[in-house]
Amino acid sequence: MYLQKSSSTGFYWLLLLVAIYLGWYFYYLNLHAVDVPYIDDYDAILGYLLTYEKADAWTKFKSLFLPHSEHIIIMTRIAGWLSYELTGHVSFRGIILAGNVLSFLELGLLYTLFRPSLRFPPVYFFLVVLAFLNPQYSPTTFWAMAVWSNIWVLIPVTLSIFVLANPKQWFGAIPLAILAQFSNGSGMMIWPVGVFILFMHQRPLNQYLTWLLAGSISCLGYFYILSQHPVSGTFEFSNLALVPLNFFAFIGSYAALIGGLGGQIMAVSAGCLVVIITFLMLRNYIKNNDRTALILLSLMAFIFLTALSAALFRAEKGMSIIIGGRYRHYSSLAMALSFLMCFRLITFSLSRWLSFFSWMVIGVITGLSYFRDIGLRLTTEWMTVANYYNFLHNQLDVYTIDGTPRFGETTLKAHQTGLYVVPLRYDLAQQLKIATVLKFKPTPQCERNEETKVDKVVCGNYWLLKEAHFQFPPSSKEAFYAVLSHGPRRYVFPTSSTRNDWLAMLQQRRYFKKGLEAEVYDCHISMINAQIEWLQTGDKPKLYHTNSIITVNP
């Protein structure tokens, strides 16, 4: 027996829980969103705006379709333009926060697929909220370019599926599908998903032909644009023997709560479970021919096709990149869809223990997601800020073999033109200038590590500096950096630490162990004989000056 969504007290409990959680989630986003460009932001947003800032309107419009690697990211370009036009400079923090509202919109669309019942009252939709909205994919949600590409693409894909599943409005799905494809490469998967919908609905031939014609024109245009801006290695198969495992791991990466082999097994197992639930939903749809079930199956088919493309073309570094945070929004969506499917498939009454177990598992996964992400957010912020300093003042990307000179050029030009102004909190040059210099007798450990990376672009050679005296700062507004001086030039590197175990956290009331370490990369320039200093940033910055240098035999 099904209920009206507004007829149960559970609806108000759902509303309260969702409001509290969304408030907390946005607080978390606001706390950790960094107003500094990150990785591809230098090319996709800063470099792009610098190139076309003074172009005429038609040239600007055409520039929206310029590819970024194998993707065309028109919404990322538009978000950059809007930020610049509205504020006079680019606000990466603003782009990030605005982009994350898209996740809330996707949740609203998922709620329309939820049918509360006596067995699953409205409050059960909160499981879907927790499964979909979490920090497991924080590398995407806190990345300006990615949030308006990887997260945004879910919106036009979902809307296109909704519209296409309606026989009277199906034509409106075509422009939405085109928008999805030109927002992110995975949006291309909407075209075969559309064929699946038409087939399952047994639509007339003219709808097939129209959809296939529109898809063919869109895909030909897409690949024609890519051919005009070729990038080596874009569509190269890799690790074909592991495609099945990588496929399941991509879908189930939400469940990878630990690293290494254990996390990979958890991801593959969860992926298999999602596929089984989807198969059962397909059998149910064949019997009942329900539109909502078809939408759920179509959304899952989109995720499956994306997982297959990632397994074929993005597994060159093994399963670790497949289950990494960059793609976990697809897995989180798959888990949310699985819950919605189970709510429709389960026809027996759940015991209290089984119901409690479901809530407990999702609650634990969500809690651990935040717990694991705290350190990642802070260390990623420090790396982002240090990178910007090195780009602006040293014209150097310390993490690549060639130093990525274009990033340095882009950063310097954006700074000179006022296109981007780094906030004082993240201005390490100013922090170094006003820092109180303190003499410090270190007890450093220095180790040499060398590794040849698969892509032969990322630097694998670094000095690992360890300093037991320092401790991770208690305030999120403070940070610690290693500063390496070569004559008048200073190169800045972020520090990191190791999490305490649970008992130590309770005893010490600290998330991190005492002691900091920094990886000092030196592929492009040698750090031999560089003087070591340590910078603690904040309202009252301190520069710990030492007489230590990096030597070949430390």
N, C-alpha and C positions, 0 to 999 in steps of 0.2 A: 504494500500500500504506500503510495507516494503522498507527500505533503506539499502544500503551498509554501514557498520559501519564506513567506511572511507570517505563517500561521503558527509557528512553534516558538516557544521561549528560547529554544536553542539558537534561533536566528539572532537574537539579541546578544547571547553569549558569543556567538561567532563574530558579530560586529564589534563587540568589546575587545575580544582577543586579537582580531585583525588590526584594529586601530592601535592597540598597544604595541603589537609587534612591528607594524609598519613605522610607527613613531620611533621605536628603538632602532630599526634598520636604517632609517634615514639619519638618525643621530650618529650611528656608526659610520655611515657614508660621509657625513659632514665633518666628523672628527678626523678621518684619515684621507680625505680627498686632498691631493697635493697640487698646488697651482704652479706646477713646473712640467714642461714637456717630458714625455717618457718614450724612449726608443723611437718607434716609427712616427711619433707626433712631429718630429723634426722635419721629416719629408712630407708626410700626409697633410699636415696643417700649416706649420710655419713656412717651410720651403715653398709650398703651394701658394700661400697667400702672398709671399714676397714676389713670386713670379708673375702673378696675375692681378696684383693690387691695383695697378693703374690701367688695366686693359679695358676695352670697351665692353658693353653689356653682352653682345653676341659672343665675344671671345670668352668672357667669364662663364657664360652658359655652357659653351662647348667644353670648357676646362673641367666642368663637373664630372665629365665622363672619362677623364684621364685615369688610366689604371694605376693601381698600387700593387706591385707584384702581379699575382693572378686575379686580383679583385678589382672591381670598379666600385668606388665607395662614395656615391653621390651625397648620401646623407651626412657623412663625416665632413665632406667639403662644405655643405650648406651650414652645418653647425659651426664650422670655423668662421665662415663669412658672417653669420648672424652675431656671433660673439664679438667679432671685430667691429662690425657696423654699429652695434648697440652700445659698446663701451669704449670704442676708440683704440682698443688693444685686445689681444687674445687672452681670455680667461680660461685656462684649462680646468680649473676647479669648477667654474660655472658650466662648462661643457659636460663635465663628468656628472655633476649633480642633476642637471637637466636630463641627461641621457638615461639616468637610472630610473626616472619616472616611467620610462618605457616598460620596465619590469612590472610596475603596478598596473599598467594598461593590459599587459598580457594576463595578469592574474584576473582582471575583470572579465576578460574573454573566457578564461577557463571556468569562471564561476557560472557562466551561462550553460556550461556543459554538465553542471552538477545538479542532480535530481535528488533532493533530500527525501528520506523515507522514515518509517517507524524504526527500521533497522539501522539506518545511518542518518540521524538527524542533522540539521544544518551545521552544527558545531564541528562535524567531521571534515568539513571543507578546510578547516585550519590545518589538517595534515597536508593537504595540497599546498597551502601557503608555505609551510615550513619546508616541504620538499623542494619547492621551486625557488624560493627566495632565501638565499643563504650565502655566506661568504666563501663557499667552496670555489666559486669562479671569480674571486676578488681580483686576480690579475687582469680580468676583462672589465669588471665593473669600475675599477679605479684607473682605467686607461682611456683617455679621451677619444683617441681614434677608434678603439675597439668597441666601446660601448655604443657608438652610433653606427657601427657596422655589424658586429656579432650579435649584440642584443637587439638592435633595431630590426634586423631581418626577420625576427620572429613575428613582429607585428603584421607586416604585409603578407607574410606566408599564412599566418592564422586567418587573417581577414579574407584572403583569397580562397582558402579552403571553405570558410563559412559561406561565402557568396556562391562559390561553384556548387556547393552541396544543395543549393536552392534552385530547382529547375527554372523558376521564373526570373531569377536574377543572375544566372550563371555568367552572362557576358561581362558583367562588371568585375569578374575575377581576373580578366586578362590584364588590365592596367595595373592591378595590384601585384600580379605575378611578375610583370616587367619591372616594377619598382623594387620588388624583392631581389630579383636577379642583379639589378644594377646597384644594389646596396651592399651586397656581399656575395662572393662566389657561391656559397652554399644555397643562396636563393634560387639558383638554377634548378635545384631539385624539385621545385614546385611544378615544373612541367610534367615529368612522369607521374607525380602524385595526382595531378589533374586528370591524366589519362585513367588512372586507377579509379577515381571518383566517377568519371563518365561511364566506365565499364561496369562498375558495381551498380550504378543507377540505370544501366541499360538505356542510355540517352540516344537520341536519333543521330544519324550519320553526320548531319550538317554541323552538330556541335563538336564532334570529334575532329572534323576537317578544319573548322575554325580555330579550335584550340591548338591543333598541331601546326597549322599555318602560322599562328601568332607566335608559338614557341620556337618554330624554326627561324622565323625572321629575327626574333629577339636573340636567340643563341648565335646565329650567324653574325649579327651586328656586334655582339659581345666579343666573339673570338676575332672578328676583323679588327676591332679596336686593340685587342691584346696583341695581334700580329704587328700592329704599327709601333708597338713599344715592347719588343721582345725582352724577356728575362730568362736567363739560362736556368735550367733545372726546375722549371715551374711544374711541368707535368711529367715527372719521371717516376716510374714504379719503383718501390723499395720494399724489402722484406716481404715478398709475396708469400713465402711459406707460412708466415705468421698472420696473414690477413684475417682468417677466421677468429683467432684469439684477439687480435687488435680490434676487430669489429665489435665483439662482445664487451671488451674492456672499455671501449669508447662509450658504449651505451650505459654500462654499469659503473663508470668511474666515480659516481656519487658515493658509492659504498667503500671506496678505497680510503679507509681511515688511517692506515699506516703506510709507510714507505716500503720499498723493496719488493721482494717476491710475495710477501703476505698481502700487500696492497693490491698487487696485480691479480692474485687469486680471488680476492674479494670483488674486484671490479668485474672480472670475467664471470664469476658466479652470479652477481647481480644482473649483469647483462643477459645471461641465459634466462633468468627468472622473468625479466621484462619481456623477452621474446615469447616465452611460454604464455604469459598473460595476454599478450597481443594476439597470439594464435587462438586462444580461447575466445577472445572478443570477436575475432573474425568469424568463428563458427556461430557465435551468438547472433552476429549481424546477418549472416546468411539465412538464419531461421526467422528473424524478426524484421529485417529490413528497416532499421531505425536510423533516422538522419543523424542524431547525436552520436550514435555508435560509429557511423561512417566518418564523422569529423574527427573523433578520437583516433580511429585507425589511420586516417590520412595524416594527421599530425605526427603520429608515430612512424608512419612510412617516410615522412620527410626526415626524421631523425635517423632512421635506418640507412637511408641513402647517403646522408651526410657522414654517418659513421663509416660506410663503405668507402667513400671517397677519401676520407682521412686515413683509413687503413691502407689504401692503395698508394696514396701520394704523400703522406705526411709521417710515415713511420721509419724514416731513415735513421732516427736516433733511438729506435726501439720503442717498447711500450710505454716508457716513462713520459714521452711527449704526448702520447695518445690519451693518457689518463691525467695529464697535467691540468692545472687550473684554467688554462686558456680555453679549453673546450668543455668544461664541466657544466656550463649552462644548458647544453644539449642533454646531458645526462640528468640534470636536475629536472628539466622539463619532462624527460621520459619517466622519471619516478612519479612526478605529479600526475601525468596521464595514466600511469599504472594504477594509482589510487582511484582515479575517476572510473577506470575500467572495472576495478574490483568492486566498487560501490554498486555497479550495475550487474556484475556477474554473480556475486554472492547472494544466494537465495535462502540461506539458512541463518538462523539466529546465532550470533557470535557469543561465546562465553565471555564473562567479564574478564577472565584472565587473558584470553586471546586479544580482546579489545585493548586491555591495558598494555599488553606486550607491544602492539602496534604503536601506540602512543609513546611508549618508553623508548623503542628503537629510534623513532624519528626525533624524539626529544634529545636522546644521547648523541645522535649524529649531528644534530643542529648545534648542540652545546659544544661538542668537540670541534666543529667547524670554526666557531668563533675562537675557541681556545687556541687552535693551531694557527689561526690567521693573525693573532695579535703580533707575534714576533715578525711574521712575514711583512705585515703592513709597515712596521717601523723600519726594518732593515731595507725594504724596497724604497721607502721614502728617502732614506739616507743615501742610497745608491743613486737615486734620481737626482737629488740635489748635488751630489758630488760630480756626477756626469755633467750637469749643466755648468758647473764651475770650470771643469777641465775643457769643455767645448768652448766656452767664452774666453777664458784667459790663456789657455794653452793650445787652442785649436786642435784638440786631440781627443779621440775616443780610446781610452786605455784598454778597453775590452776587446778590441779587434786588432788583427795583425797589421792592417794598413793604416790604422788610426782614423779611418772614416773622415777624411778632410772636409767633405761636403757638410757634415754636421757642424763642424767648427765655423765654416763660412756662413751657414744659415743662422747659427746662433749669434754671431757677431753682427751680421746685417740686421737681424730682428731687433737686437739691442740698440744699434745705432739709429734705426728708424723709429723706434718706439712701438713697433708692432707688438713686442712682448717686453714687459717690464717685470723682472723677478721681484717678488715681495721681499721685504727686509728680513723676514723670518728665515728665508731660504738663501739669502745673499751671503755666501761664505766669504767673499772678498771683504765685505764690510765687517763680518764677524772676526776675520783675521786682523783687520785694521784696528778694531777697538778692544781686542782681547787683552786681558791682563796676562803678561808673560811671567810664568813661574818656572824656576829651575826645578828640574825633576831628575832624580837618579833612578833610571829604569832597571827593571829585571827582565829584559826582553828575551824572547826565544825567536829565532829566525830560521825558517826551513824553506828549502827550495823545492818546488814542484813543477814538473814539466809534463805536458800532455798534448798530443796532437788531436785536435778536434776533427770530427767527421766532415763538417762543412768547410774546413780549412779557411774560415773567415774569422771565427771567434778565437781569441787568444787563449791558450791553455797553459802558458808559462807564468808563474807568479811566485813571489816570496810571501810566505805566511808569517806574519808578525803576531806574536802573542805577548800580551802585557797583563800579568796577574793582578797588578795593583788597582786597575780601573774596574768600574762596575757599570752595568747598563743604567743610564739615568732613570730616576723614578718618574719624571714628568715627560709626557709625549711632546712637549715643546722644546725639550733639550735633545741633543744628539752628540755622538762622539765620532771623530774622524781621525784617521792617520794622515799626517801631512809630510810628504817627502820633498825635500828641497834640493834642487840642483842649481847652484848659483842663485840668480835672481828669480828663477821659476819655482813655483810650488805646485805639486800635484797632490790632489786630495783623493783619498780612498775611504769608503764607508767601513765601519767596524760591525762586528756581529758578536753574538754570544750563544751559549747553549742553554736550553730550557732546564730549569730545575725539575727534579722528580716531584711527585705530588706531596710527599712528606716534607721535603725541603721547602716547598712553596708555602706550606702551612706554618712551618717553624720560622722561616726567614721573612715571610710575607713578600717574597720577591719571585717574579716570573722567571728571571734569568739567573744563572750561576754567576758568581764573581769571576772577573777576568774577561778581557776583550781580545778579539783577534781581527786582523785585517789582511785581505788578500791583495797584495801589491803587484799588479800585472805589468809586465815590461816587455811585451813583444815588439812594440814599435820603437820604444826608447829604452835604454838600459838604466836600471835603478842602482847599479853598482856605485858605491860611495855616496849615495844620497843620504842626507841627514834626516833622522826620524824625529818628528814632533807629533804631539797629540792635541787636537782641538776639541774642546767641549763647548758647544754652542748653546745659546739661550739668552736670557735677558742680561746676564753678566758673563760673557764668554771668557774662557780661560785657554791659554796656549801653553801646554807643558813642553818646555824646551829641554832637549837632551843633547848629549854629546855623542850619541850612538849613530852609527852609519851602517848601511847594508854592505857587507863584504862577501867575497866569494866563499870564504870559509868562516862563517859567523861562529 
